[in-house]
Amino acid sequence: MQAVKQNRTVLEYADESLKKDRGIVLQAVKQDGAGLEYAGESLKTDVHIVMQAVKQNRTVLEYADESLKKDRGIVLQAVKQDGAGLEYADESDVHIVIQAVKQNRTVLEYADESLKKDVHIVMQAVKQNRTVLEYADESLKTDVHIVMQAVKQDGAGLEYADESLKKDRDIVLQAVKQDGAGLEYADES
């Protein structure tokens, strides 16, 4: 136990019996959530251990049991710490995706396809970063309001808009007003 307190990666080299010891694994993941990777499989289903690991490091959700990747409490903890935790989670829960997008605007990439069609989620994301328009459903790349919001954020957001909106005078003007480089993505006709 003392070794775990002093060296957070000790689980990697520990005997298999120690990797199955709840007390040792709990202490290890409290020191460094990454220890979850080396925990015994049965402990990767332990809600308390996984929650402690996720509090330390959102990426350890990758090593949790599949059932816990759908546990709302654990996933919310991960995405509130870093929205990129959505990459390892059940990405079909609207509330979780919204929290992830608020924390890390680029995570729309990991959202369920049905949520990439959700106007509210995509609008929330493009308000923070125009590049997320790249991951939005094609149907929303034709939405004037969403594309306008993206180019207000960064004129180069025009790159991900539908071809029809690259001809839209108001959108192109807003893109160029925000960043002259946006003109590069405007339709030449």
C-alpha positions, 0 to 999 in steps of 0.5 A, a space after each residue: 500500500 505504501 508503494 502505491 502512495 509513493 508511486 502512482 504507476 506501481 499497478 502496471 508492475 504489480 502482481 495480478 493478485 494486487 491488481 484485483 485488490 480493491 483497496 490497493 487499486 482505489 488508492 492507486 487511482 486516487 493518486 493517478 486515475 491512469 492506474 485504472 488501465 492496470 486494474 483487474 477486470 472486475 474492478 473496472 466495473 466498480 462504480 466507486 473506483 472508476 469515479 475516483 479514476 475519472 476525477 483524476 483523469 477523464 481519459 481513463 474512461 477508455 479503460 472502464 467497463 462498457 457498462 460504466 461508459 453509459 453511467 451518467 454520473 461517471 460520464 458527466 464527471 469525465 466530460 465536465 473535467 474535459 469534454 474530450 472524455 466523450 470519445 470513450 463514453 456513450 455519446 447518444 445522451 443529449 445532456 452529456 453531449 451538451 455538457 461536453 460541448 460546453 467544456 470542449 467545443 471540438 468534441 462534436 466529432 465524437 457525438 452520436 450521428 443523431 445528435 450531429 443533426 441537433 440544431 441546439 447542440 450544433 449551434 452551441 458548438 459553433 458559437 465557440 468554435 467554427 471548426 466544429 461545423 465540419 462534424 455537423 450533419 450535412 443538413 445543418 451545413 445548409 442552415 443559414 443561422 448555424 453557418 452565420 454563427 460559425 463565420 461570425 466566430 471565424 471567417 474561415 468557418 465558411 470552409 465547412 458550409 454547404 456550397 450553396 451558402 458559399 454563394 450567399 452574399 450576407 454569409 460571405 460578407 460576414 466571413 470576410 468581415 471577421 477574417 479576410 481569409 474567409 474569402 478563400 472559401 467563398 464560391 468564385 462565381 
